[in-house]
């Protein structure tokens, strides 16, 4: 792979640098300061567009606030539980509102976002348990729908862990997994090639992992490293769509996870988006590759469901 930034991606990165200057690494700040920096950096991607037919703010059965986005194309049949990324330590439903809107429009499904407990104060499995609680209470949010799950980065990781923990019962109809964390091999090809970014770096991912869980046992727990899960657990997953950013330390995670699935004879879909960096789907207001990625996810979602 050439690992050359697409001109559109370069333009976005240049614009961010011009507007914000060089920002401190949030993983090196105290958790509250790091979260504030991540919130400020990510909320810029939100806005009233694309407009929804309806938006609801509800309380889940476990007392959690959830935001429901219902697009104009919603037929009352499908819903997607969207789990936000942020290294298990940063971001929120609020930082990913733009992502939820885009996903709702392109899939034609209702999209539900929520907050879960964050590391390092709440390490594994706290955030996963919150995701499972919201999944268990989803009928109280929107009743009578067929539910799928989606997530970006650490949110994609939590989505797979949720499916594993359901153990074949009450599974989502499908999973949409955007540039996810699926392994903990920090010497993989992409971790080496994209060690210094731009954007996500190997050093940041090492700190995110340390925030989330100790190194001991990571490779043995499928809910931590899904790419190493037993064949039977992978075979039991519902149909999946995966994508990866080409210029991303996590690209090899998705490639290896996809290869494991394919080796089992599954027909999941997998795309690598050339010339873009980790988190590019947050940038739909400025980046055409982001808009195209949501459109592709919508096409695959409709085909799989």
Secondary structure, DSSP 8 states (H G I E B T S, - for coil): ------HHHHHHHHHHHHHH-S---GGGS-HHHHHHHHHHHHHTT--S-S--SEEEEEE-TTS-EEEEEE-TT--SSEEEEEE--STTTS--TTTTHHHHHHHHHHH-SEEEEE----TTTT-TTHHHHHHHHHHHTGGGTS-S-EEEEEEETHHHHHHHHHHHHHTTSS--SEEEEES------TTSHHHHHTTT-SSS-HHHHHHHHHHHS-STTGGG-TTT-GGGS-HHHHHTS-EEEEEEEEESTTHHHHHHHHHHHHHTT---EEEEEEEEETTGGGGTTT-HHHHHHHHHHHHHHHHH-
